[in-house]
Amino acid sequence: MLGILIWLLFWFADGIWYHRLLSGAGYAAEPVEKQLKAHGVTADLSTEIQKASHREWLGWEMNSTRKLNIFYGIGVCTLTITALALLFLTGSFDVSVPTPSSTPAL
């Protein structure tokens, strides 16, 4: 359960926080690129990044947000399946290593 919580915290930092900052930076760069293009300077960085991000994959139109959510969704599913397998195979979520007994071995 702790692994899922940590994974979701990474998703929050990456998807909700950092990803939106990057998207905002790309949108803010568009008018600058247009102004540069009007002066004969080719600067298509944000446009090319957005084009490269929007590709079709297995019949789905993909973008950076969808790819990010698929990646973190697969991580949550993997951690959940592992936790359930641990529960069903051992009868508990306890994965602690038993300590050796204090009696000396003969």
PyMOL CGO cylinders between C-alpha atoms (Angstrom):
from pymol import cmd
from pymol.cgo import CYLINDER

trace = [
    CYLINDER, 0.00, 0.00, 0.00, 2.91, 2.33, 0.75, 0.3, 1, 1, 1, 1, 1, 1,
    CYLINDER, 2.91, 2.33, 0.75, 4.30, 1.67, -2.74, 0.3, 1, 1, 1, 1, 1, 1,
    CYLINDER, 4.30, 1.67, -2.74, 0.98, 2.72, -4.32, 0.3, 1, 1, 1, 1, 1, 1,
    CYLINDER, 0.98, 2.72, -4.32, 0.90, 5.88, -2.20, 0.3, 1, 1, 1, 1, 1, 1,
    CYLINDER, 0.90, 5.88, -2.20, 4.46, 6.79, -3.20, 0.3, 1, 1, 1, 1, 1, 1,
    CYLINDER, 4.46, 6.79, -3.20, 3.69, 6.03, -6.86, 0.3, 1, 1, 1, 1, 1, 1,
    CYLINDER, 3.69, 6.03, -6.86, 0.62, 8.30, -6.71, 0.3, 1, 1, 1, 1, 1, 1,
    CYLINDER, 0.62, 8.30, -6.71, 2.74, 11.06, -5.15, 0.3, 1, 1, 1, 1, 1, 1,
    CYLINDER, 2.74, 11.06, -5.15, 5.14, 10.78, -8.10, 0.3, 1, 1, 1, 1, 1, 1,
    CYLINDER, 5.14, 10.78, -8.10, 2.15, 10.97, -10.48, 0.3, 1, 1, 1, 1, 1, 1,
    CYLINDER, 2.15, 10.97, -10.48, 0.91, 14.08, -8.69, 0.3, 1, 1, 1, 1, 1, 1,
    CYLINDER, 0.91, 14.08, -8.69, 4.31, 15.78, -8.86, 0.3, 1, 1, 1, 1, 1, 1,
    CYLINDER, 4.31, 15.78, -8.86, 4.87, 14.75, -12.47, 0.3, 1, 1, 1, 1, 1, 1,
    CYLINDER, 4.87, 14.75, -12.47, 1.37, 14.97, -13.95, 0.3, 1, 1, 1, 1, 1, 1,
    CYLINDER, 1.37, 14.97, -13.95, -0.45, 17.60, -11.96, 0.3, 1, 1, 1, 1, 1, 1,
    CYLINDER, -0.45, 17.60, -11.96, 2.46, 19.86, -11.19, 0.3, 1, 1, 1, 1, 1, 1,
    CYLINDER, 2.46, 19.86, -11.19, 5.47, 19.55, -13.52, 0.3, 1, 1, 1, 1, 1, 1,
    CYLINDER, 5.47, 19.55, -13.52, 3.60, 18.45, -16.68, 0.3, 1, 1, 1, 1, 1, 1,
    CYLINDER, 3.60, 18.45, -16.68, 1.33, 21.49, -16.50, 0.3, 1, 1, 1, 1, 1, 1,
    CYLINDER, 1.33, 21.49, -16.50, 4.31, 23.80, -16.09, 0.3, 1, 1, 1, 1, 1, 1,
    CYLINDER, 4.31, 23.80, -16.09, 5.85, 22.32, -19.23, 0.3, 1, 1, 1, 1, 1, 1,
    CYLINDER, 5.85, 22.32, -19.23, 2.58, 22.69, -21.14, 0.3, 1, 1, 1, 1, 1, 1,
    CYLINDER, 2.58, 22.69, -21.14, 2.31, 26.30, -20.02, 0.3, 1, 1, 1, 1, 1, 1,
    CYLINDER, 2.31, 26.30, -20.02, 5.87, 26.98, -21.15, 0.3, 1, 1, 1, 1, 1, 1,
    CYLINDER, 5.87, 26.98, -21.15, 5.07, 25.53, -24.57, 0.3, 1, 1, 1, 1, 1, 1,
    CYLINDER, 5.07, 25.53, -24.57, 1.97, 27.69, -24.95, 0.3, 1, 1, 1, 1, 1, 1,
    CYLINDER, 1.97, 27.69, -24.95, 3.88, 30.77, -23.79, 0.3, 1, 1, 1, 1, 1, 1,
    CYLINDER, 3.88, 30.77, -23.79, 6.58, 30.09, -26.40, 0.3, 1, 1, 1, 1, 1, 1,
    CYLINDER, 6.58, 30.09, -26.40, 4.12, 30.07, -29.33, 0.3, 1, 1, 1, 1, 1, 1,
    CYLINDER, 4.12, 30.07, -29.33, 3.71, 33.86, -29.62, 0.3, 1, 1, 1, 1, 1, 1,
    CYLINDER, 3.71, 33.86, -29.62, 7.47, 34.35, -29.30, 0.3, 1, 1, 1, 1, 1, 1,
    CYLINDER, 7.47, 34.35, -29.30, 8.05, 31.84, -32.09, 0.3, 1, 1, 1, 1, 1, 1,
    CYLINDER, 8.05, 31.84, -32.09, 5.49, 33.63, -34.28, 0.3, 1, 1, 1, 1, 1, 1,
    CYLINDER, 5.49, 33.63, -34.28, 7.22, 36.97, -33.70, 0.3, 1, 1, 1, 1, 1, 1,
    CYLINDER, 7.22, 36.97, -33.70, 10.59, 35.43, -34.55, 0.3, 1, 1, 1, 1, 1, 1,
    CYLINDER, 10.59, 35.43, -34.55, 9.14, 33.85, -37.68, 0.3, 1, 1, 1, 1, 1, 1,
    CYLINDER, 9.14, 33.85, -37.68, 7.79, 37.27, -38.75, 0.3, 1, 1, 1, 1, 1, 1,
    CYLINDER, 7.79, 37.27, -38.75, 11.40, 38.52, -38.60, 0.3, 1, 1, 1, 1, 1, 1,
    CYLINDER, 11.40, 38.52, -38.60, 12.72, 35.60, -40.65, 0.3, 1, 1, 1, 1, 1, 1,
    CYLINDER, 12.72, 35.60, -40.65, 14.01, 33.51, -37.75, 0.3, 1, 1, 1, 1, 1, 1,
    CYLINDER, 14.01, 33.51, -37.75, 12.86, 29.89, -37.68, 0.3, 1, 1, 1, 1, 1, 1,
    CYLINDER, 12.86, 29.89, -37.68, 12.10, 28.84, -34.12, 0.3, 1, 1, 1, 1, 1, 1,
    CYLINDER, 12.10, 28.84, -34.12, 9.61, 25.98, -34.00, 0.3, 1, 1, 1, 1, 1, 1,
    CYLINDER, 9.61, 25.98, -34.00, 10.68, 24.21, -30.83, 0.3, 1, 1, 1, 1, 1, 1,
    CYLINDER, 10.68, 24.21, -30.83, 7.32, 24.26, -29.02, 0.3, 1, 1, 1, 1, 1, 1,
    CYLINDER, 7.32, 24.26, -29.02, 5.43, 23.50, -32.24, 0.3, 1, 1, 1, 1, 1, 1,
    CYLINDER, 5.43, 23.50, -32.24, 7.65, 20.51, -33.06, 0.3, 1, 1, 1, 1, 1, 1,
    CYLINDER, 7.65, 20.51, -33.06, 7.44, 19.16, -29.50, 0.3, 1, 1, 1, 1, 1, 1,
    CYLINDER, 7.44, 19.16, -29.50, 3.64, 19.33, -29.63, 0.3, 1, 1, 1, 1, 1, 1,
    CYLINDER, 3.64, 19.33, -29.63, 3.55, 17.66, -33.07, 0.3, 1, 1, 1, 1, 1, 1,
    CYLINDER, 3.55, 17.66, -33.07, 5.88, 14.87, -31.91, 0.3, 1, 1, 1, 1, 1, 1,
    CYLINDER, 5.88, 14.87, -31.91, 3.73, 14.30, -28.85, 0.3, 1, 1, 1, 1, 1, 1,
    CYLINDER, 3.73, 14.30, -28.85, 0.51, 13.90, -30.84, 0.3, 1, 1, 1, 1, 1, 1,
    CYLINDER, 0.51, 13.90, -30.84, 1.02, 10.59, -32.61, 0.3, 1, 1, 1, 1, 1, 1,
    CYLINDER, 1.02, 10.59, -32.61, -1.39, 7.73, -33.16, 0.3, 1, 1, 1, 1, 1, 1,
    CYLINDER, -1.39, 7.73, -33.16, -0.53, 4.50, -31.37, 0.3, 1, 1, 1, 1, 1, 1,
    CYLINDER, -0.53, 4.50, -31.37, -2.62, 1.32, -31.59, 0.3, 1, 1, 1, 1, 1, 1,
    CYLINDER, -2.62, 1.32, -31.59, -5.49, 3.35, -33.00, 0.3, 1, 1, 1, 1, 1, 1,
    CYLINDER, -5.49, 3.35, -33.00, -5.44, 5.95, -30.22, 0.3, 1, 1, 1, 1, 1, 1,
    CYLINDER, -5.44, 5.95, -30.22, -4.51, 9.59, -30.67, 0.3, 1, 1, 1, 1, 1, 1,
    CYLINDER, -4.51, 9.59, -30.67, -1.74, 9.97, -28.12, 0.3, 1, 1, 1, 1, 1, 1,
    CYLINDER, -1.74, 9.97, -28.12, -0.58, 13.11, -26.40, 0.3, 1, 1, 1, 1, 1, 1,
    CYLINDER, -0.58, 13.11, -26.40, 1.75, 13.69, -23.49, 0.3, 1, 1, 1, 1, 1, 1,
    CYLINDER, 1.75, 13.69, -23.49, -1.05, 13.70, -20.89, 0.3, 1, 1, 1, 1, 1, 1,
    CYLINDER, -1.05, 13.70, -20.89, -2.50, 10.40, -22.09, 0.3, 1, 1, 1, 1, 1, 1,
    CYLINDER, -2.50, 10.40, -22.09, 0.97, 8.78, -22.20, 0.3, 1, 1, 1, 1, 1, 1,
    CYLINDER, 0.97, 8.78, -22.20, 1.73, 10.03, -18.69, 0.3, 1, 1, 1, 1, 1, 1,
    CYLINDER, 1.73, 10.03, -18.69, -1.55, 8.64, -17.31, 0.3, 1, 1, 1, 1, 1, 1,
    CYLINDER, -1.55, 8.64, -17.31, -1.03, 5.28, -19.06, 0.3, 1, 1, 1, 1, 1, 1,
    CYLINDER, -1.03, 5.28, -19.06, 2.48, 5.02, -17.60, 0.3, 1, 1, 1, 1, 1, 1,
    CYLINDER, 2.48, 5.02, -17.60, 1.39, 5.77, -14.02, 0.3, 1, 1, 1, 1, 1, 1,
    CYLINDER, 1.39, 5.77, -14.02, -1.78, 3.66, -14.43, 0.3, 1, 1, 1, 1, 1, 1,
    CYLINDER, -1.78, 3.66, -14.43, 0.31, 0.64, -15.40, 0.3, 1, 1, 1, 1, 1, 1,
    CYLINDER, 0.31, 0.64, -15.40, 2.47, 1.26, -12.31, 0.3, 1, 1, 1, 1, 1, 1,
    CYLINDER, 2.47, 1.26, -12.31, -0.57, 1.35, -10.01, 0.3, 1, 1, 1, 1, 1, 1,
    CYLINDER, -0.57, 1.35, -10.01, -1.97, -1.81, -11.60, 0.3, 1, 1, 1, 1, 1, 1,
    CYLINDER, -1.97, -1.81, -11.60, 1.36, -3.60, -11.18, 0.3, 1, 1, 1, 1, 1, 1,
    CYLINDER, 1.36, -3.60, -11.18, 1.64, -2.59, -7.52, 0.3, 1, 1, 1, 1, 1, 1,
    CYLINDER, 1.64, -2.59, -7.52, -2.00, -3.56, -6.86, 0.3, 1, 1, 1, 1, 1, 1,
    CYLINDER, -2.00, -3.56, -6.86, -1.59, -6.98, -8.50, 0.3, 1, 1, 1, 1, 1, 1,
    CYLINDER, -1.59, -6.98, -8.50, 1.59, -7.55, -6.49, 0.3, 1, 1, 1, 1, 1, 1,
    CYLINDER, 1.59, -7.55, -6.49, -0.17, -6.61, -3.24, 0.3, 1, 1, 1, 1, 1, 1,
    CYLINDER, -0.17, -6.61, -3.24, -3.13, -8.88, -4.01, 0.3, 1, 1, 1, 1, 1, 1,
    CYLINDER, -3.13, -8.88, -4.01, -0.85, -11.76, -4.97, 0.3, 1, 1, 1, 1, 1, 1,
    CYLINDER, -0.85, -11.76, -4.97, 1.04, -11.29, -1.71, 0.3, 1, 1, 1, 1, 1, 1,
    CYLINDER, 1.04, -11.29, -1.71, -2.22, -11.28, 0.22, 0.3, 1, 1, 1, 1, 1, 1,
    CYLINDER, -2.22, -11.28, 0.22, -3.60, -14.41, -1.44, 0.3, 1, 1, 1, 1, 1, 1,
    CYLINDER, -3.60, -14.41, -1.44, -0.34, -16.36, -1.38, 0.3, 1, 1, 1, 1, 1, 1,
    CYLINDER, -0.34, -16.36, -1.38, 0.61, -15.63, 2.22, 0.3, 1, 1, 1, 1, 1, 1,
    CYLINDER, 0.61, -15.63, 2.22, -2.68, -14.72, 3.84, 0.3, 1, 1, 1, 1, 1, 1,
    CYLINDER, -2.68, -14.72, 3.84, -1.34, -11.32, 4.93, 0.3, 1, 1, 1, 1, 1, 1,
    CYLINDER, -1.34, -11.32, 4.93, 0.53, -8.27, 3.71, 0.3, 1, 1, 1, 1, 1, 1,
    CYLINDER, 0.53, -8.27, 3.71, 3.30, -8.88, 6.25, 0.3, 1, 1, 1, 1, 1, 1,
    CYLINDER, 3.30, -8.88, 6.25, 6.59, -9.25, 4.42, 0.3, 1, 1, 1, 1, 1, 1,
    CYLINDER, 6.59, -9.25, 4.42, 8.88, -8.94, 7.42, 0.3, 1, 1, 1, 1, 1, 1,
    CYLINDER, 8.88, -8.94, 7.42, 11.75, -11.38, 7.69, 0.3, 1, 1, 1, 1, 1, 1,
    CYLINDER, 11.75, -11.38, 7.69, 11.52, -13.58, 10.79, 0.3, 1, 1, 1, 1, 1, 1,
    CYLINDER, 11.52, -13.58, 10.79, 14.39, -13.15, 13.23, 0.3, 1, 1, 1, 1, 1, 1,
    CYLINDER, 14.39, -13.15, 13.23, 16.47, -16.22, 14.05, 0.3, 1, 1, 1, 1, 1, 1,
    CYLINDER, 16.47, -16.22, 14.05, 15.80, -17.82, 17.39, 0.3, 1, 1, 1, 1, 1, 1,
    CYLINDER, 15.80, -17.82, 17.39, 18.09, -16.93, 20.26, 0.3, 1, 1, 1, 1, 1, 1,
    CYLINDER, 18.09, -16.93, 20.26, 19.02, -20.58, 20.97, 0.3, 1, 1, 1, 1, 1, 1,
    CYLINDER, 19.02, -20.58, 20.97, 22.39, -21.59, 19.62, 0.3, 1, 1, 1, 1, 1, 1,
    CYLINDER, 22.39, -21.59, 19.62, 22.44, -24.05, 16.77, 0.3, 1, 1, 1, 1, 1, 1,
    CYLINDER, 22.44, -24.05, 16.77, 24.07, -27.42, 17.45, 0.3, 1, 1, 1, 1, 1, 1,
]
cmd.load_cgo(trace, "trace")
